[in-house]
Amino acid sequence: MSGLGELDRPGTPASPGAWDERSEEWALTDDPTGPVDGPTVPVDDPVGPVDGRPAVPVDDASGSPPTATRPKPPRRGAADPVKALMHRHRDLCARAVDALEIAAGLEAHGVTDRTAARFRHRDVFSLAEEMYARVPRDGDPSGPTTGTTGRPAGRDRDRSGDRASPSPAARGAGLRPRADWVLLSLLPGLLCAATVAGLRLTDGRTRSGVAVAGTLAVALGLHATLRRGPLSRRHPAAHGTVVRTCWLLAYAALGDGLLRAALHGGPDTPPTLAADGPWPLSTAPLLTLALACAPAAWCAHLLAASARSKLTASRGLEEFAASVRPLLLGTFALFLGALAGLAALCAALLGEPPAYGRTLTLGSLLFLARLLTVHHFTRAPRLVLTAAVGAQALALTTVFAARLPHCPALSVPVETVTDAWGPAGVPALVCGGAALVLLVHATRTLTRASAYARPDAP
């Protein structure tokens, strides 16, 4: 078949160039595969009526009346649902730096591999690659530079048809840590160690001043750590989350001593910030958690870099989730191992009992909450931290409320736990349960492709 009629045959556009007016109108229709309404061609009336009779058009060449001109049937547009999808997500396509950004954005909007099949692609990644290749670039009306396979440069596939893995240089650049956030991750631990040493060498009002100054210094160091590096996020955390975290840390330092004193009818005096006082200060858990900022940053960086590498090699969302889930659990186990080693080291240096239960559970809870927050899942950490704070406050409240007449039964649950595991059993159970909930939630949310979109992605 040849001639001008060949130009109107429906088919998938073969060029990634800019859309024309017809394509824009097609993308805005409710039914992309429906017919495109076109105006019918009227019969011209070059000759006016004669003697009240309707005029008959005359052929200019032969002078005889031509055959009746029928309206042309409506012409169907080219079936290109990908173009309509690009128009719907035009902001995502315009800002994406690679096809993985588009794949993550589509997955965040609910596009699955089953949905991609309706666009004539076997998975979301293949659909995202076509969308990225067809986005016009500034200064290049023909679209982005493509390789030998028609894909964007650097995204060619191998002979087997699978997604090409990133080059060793690119993989090394992604896994290589930066010196700025590496040094900042050590800052909270160093400042906390200096504060603990100052508390051990001073007493009285001087010790209180050292405690206040050290707390502010550690808070500023932690703020700097959370502003840069793998533990940072674009928008700062809500004040409620900061308050809940401060409560959990304060309970780790003073909560066990307060609970023990309350169960024995105290406390009679305010805390003296001494390890051997009636209301002792536990410095080992705080120092352990401050030093754990460094392995937490390393583990978060390892998870993000490895997940993006697997995102490049995966051929579907289910395959990506299956490959990232053991990586997430392995990263969490690696952090737990580092936290346990730091807890043993700090307890030995400070001469305090290690209390692995409360330290490991609290560290796990804070690490998972920050990991989810960094990857834009903030609701679950906020709710779980609120529940943990409420449970600890309720435990202390019931002990004091049991002193009221006819209310001794209120403290029975707390007394049962402390008789079995000591005062550290209460925060261990509370934080352990909260950390388990976040871990289950993380295995469902941190295995999505959208969780590893770049920070500047929409």
Order of alpha helices (4+ residues) and beta strands (2+ residues): alpha-alpha-alpha-alpha-alpha-alpha-alpha-alpha-alpha-alpha-alpha-alpha-alpha-alpha-alpha-alpha-alpha-alpha
